[in-house]
Amino acid sequence: MRFGRGGDLNEVDPITGRRIDRAAETPQTIMQREMAPGEKLIWAGRPTNAGSFGRPLLAQAIFGIPFLAFALFWTGMAATMTNASPDTPWFFRYVFPAFGIPFIVVGISLVSGPLRARWRARRVVYGLTDRRLIIREDDYVQSFAFDQIQMIKRRDNRDGTGDVVFREETRRLSRGSRSESIGFHGIAEPQKVEQAIRAAREAVKMEGSHG
C-alpha cells in the first residue's frame, strides 16, 4: 500500500497558471494525473450511491445509539445530583458533569458516521489501472497493487449500484478494534468493475509468468 499526496482543492495548474476546479473535473481527468509513466487507466468513477458508501459505518452507528444515550443520561444525572444542593462545591457542580462531555462527543461521532460518509462520498474518486487500484479522497491517495488484493467481493443494490471490496483491514481504536472494508463503494455497474479488476489482475499474473 502506498500513500501519496496530490494537489489540494485550490491547486493551480503549473502550466496555465489557472486554478483547478476539482468539483468540476471528471474522475477520468483526476485519475490521469495519478498515472505513472507507461501506466494505463482502465476505469475511473465516483460513488453514485452515498448510502451504500456509508454502509460500512452502519454497525458502529447502531452501537453508538445506546452509547450516546447512556452518556447523555449519565451527564444529565451528574448535573442534577451535583446541583441539588446549594452547598455542593463548585468543582463537583460544574467540573464533575463535564466528564461526560467527551463520551457524548464520541457517541455523536459514532451515530453520525453514515451521515458524514454521505458527505465524504462527493469527495472520493476511484481508479483502476493496468497496475493498481486507487482511492483518492481530496488530496490523499491510497494505492493498492494487485498482489495486495485479499479478495474480490461484490455487493449489489437494487438501484444497480454496489460495492466491490478487495481488502479487509482492522483499525485499532482506543477501545478495541474495528474491521474496515476497503474497496469501491456505491459505484455504478459494480459487476463490470469487478470483471475489469479480475481481468487486469489476471493480465498482470500472466505477464509475470511469461517474464
Beta strands, then each sheet from edge to edge (+ up, - down):
strand 1: 2-5
strand 2: 41-45
strand 3: 124-129
strand 4: 132-137
strand 5: 140-145
strand 6: 153-156
strand 7: 161-172
strand 8: 177-188
sheet 1: 1+ 5- 4+ 3- 2+
sheet 2: 6+ 7- 8+
end
